[in-house]
Amino acid sequence: MSHLLRRSNASWDFVGAKTAMPIPLTSSLRRDLLVMASLDPSVCRIGFAERPLDLLVFDFVFGRCVILEPAVRLDEIHLAERTATRLGLPTHTFTDEEITADPLAANCRQVWSFRHHRVSASDRIRVLGLLGEESGACSLGRLATEIRSGTDPVAAVLAMLCADLLEADLSAGPLDPETRIRRRNRGDAP
């Protein structure tokens, strides 16, 4: 199957600003799902339970949910559903199509590629301050003009999305200068 990854060492674990612990990557679809959740403003935290299965647990702004991934065997689905019931949590299944649909999938991959970009403290403060003055929202193009350090200004904003400092609707269309960026609102977190 083309979605399988070989996990040979800890570098195959997924780590992001919302992960409670490193999460084993068992497929490229799981990686794409975790990237999508990391950049989704409605997801507050990404958890992982190893037993009895490798289960993802997302804390959404509306509550906690066990995530059933695509291509899971029927016996695993039943076990995951029983586990979720025992935990008192609902389940949600993502399809391959939901995870790989563009423009969301392409935007998520593009943004995530900047997760290790270093953002200076002064640029971070300048962007967050501007978003506070702009009632919390501004265009990507305008934010990029506010960054004055020698780094790539768009990369700095995208890195701040990965760090869960900012949020954007990445499903609205391809990233462009008019993409609306907001300060991350953590007031709704469970």
N, C-alpha and C positions, 0 to 999 in steps of 0.2 A: 504494500500500500504506500502511495507516495506521501502520505501525511505522517508517516512514522519517522521518528528521530532515534538515533542510538544515543543512549545516555552513558557516557563513559567516565564522566567526572562531574564535579560540582559546577563546572562552567555551564552545564546544561540546565541549571536551575534558573527559574525566572525570579527576578527581584525588581521591585518597583516601589514608588513612594506609598502605595496603598497596601502592599503585601505585608502580612503579619510575620511571615517567615519565607525563606526560599521555597519555591514550589517546583517540584520536578516537572520537566517538560517531556511529555510522552509522545507528542505529535506537533506538527507545525500548526495544526488547527488550534490546539490548546494554547500555543504561543500567541497566535493571532487573537484568540478570545481574551487572553490575559492582557495583551496590549490594549485591546478595545475597552476592556473594563477599567484599566488604569487611566484611560483618557476620558472615560464616561463620567460626566458630572453627577449622575444619579448614583454612582457607586462610591461608597465612602471607604470601604475596607475590603480586602480580598484575603480570605482565610483558606486553610487547607486542612483536611482531616485524612490521615493515612489509613485508618482502619475503620471498617473492614475493606474499604476501597479508597483509592486516591480521589477524594471528593473535594470539589471547589465549593466554598461557601462565600457568597457575596453579601456584604452589608450594603443594601441600597438605602436611599433616604427614606423609603417607605417601609423598610424592614429587612430582615435576614432571609436568605433563600439558598437552598442547595441547588447547585448547577449541574445538570446532566448534560454531558458533552455529546456531540455527534459520534456516530460509529461505535457506540458502546454496545456490548453484547446484551441480549435480552435478559440473561440471568443477572448481569451486573446492574441493569436498570431496576429490576425488581429488588435487589439487595439495597441499592441506593435509595429507592423509594421507601423501603422499610426503615432504613437508617434515618432518613429525613422525618418520617412519621414518629419514630422513637424520640427524636430530638425536638419534635413539635414544630418543624419548619416546612414550609411549602417547597416544591421543586419547580424548576424552570428548565426546559430543554432548549438549547440553541441549535439551530440547524446549520449545516455547512453553508447554505445560502445566506443566512443572516450574518455569519462571521466573515464571509468573503465578498459580500456585496459592496460595490463601489457606489459613491465616492468614499464611504466610511472606511472601508478596508485600506484603500490606497492612502487616504489621509492619515490614518493611524500609523501605518508603516512609515510614512514620510516623517511625521512628527516624532515617532519613537526613535528614529535614526539619530536624533539630536539629544537623546537622554543623557549622554556623557559630556555634552558641551558645557564648558565652564562659564558661568555668568558671574560677573563681578558684583559685589555687594552694592556698589553705587548704581549700577544698571538695574538691579533687582528693586532697589528702593525707588528709583526714578519711575519704573514701570508701575509698580504697585501704587505709588503716590498719584500718578496720572489717572489710573483707573479709579482711585477714590474720588478724584476731582470730577471725573466724567460720569458720575453716577454708576460707576462699576463696569462700564462697557466702552470699548473703543475698537477701531479697526486695526488689523494687523499692520497695515501700512503706516498708520499714525504712530503706533507703538514703536515700530522699527526706527522711525525718525528721531525718537526720543533717546535712543541708546547711543551714547557718544564714545564708548570705548572702542578700541581697535578690533574688536571681534565682529563677527557677522551678526548684525542686529536681529535678523529674522531667526537665526539659529538660537539666539539668546531667548527670544520669546517662546519658541517651540520647546526649548529645554525647560522653561518655567512651566509649560503645560505638563511636561513629563514629571516634574517635581511636585505636581499637585498644588501649585501656587496660583495657577490660572486655569480657566476652562473655556471651551469653545464647542459649538455644535459642529462636529466634524462630518455629520451626515448631510448637511445642507447643500454642499456642492464642493468642487475642488478648492483647495486652499488658494486664496488670492489676497491682494491688498485690502479688500473689503471684508474679509472674514472677521466676524465680531469676536472679540476676546473680552472676557470678564474676569474679575477677581474671583478666586475660588471661595464659595460661600460654604463655610463649615457649620453654620448655625443649624442646619437641618440634620446633621449627622446623628445617628442613634447612639 
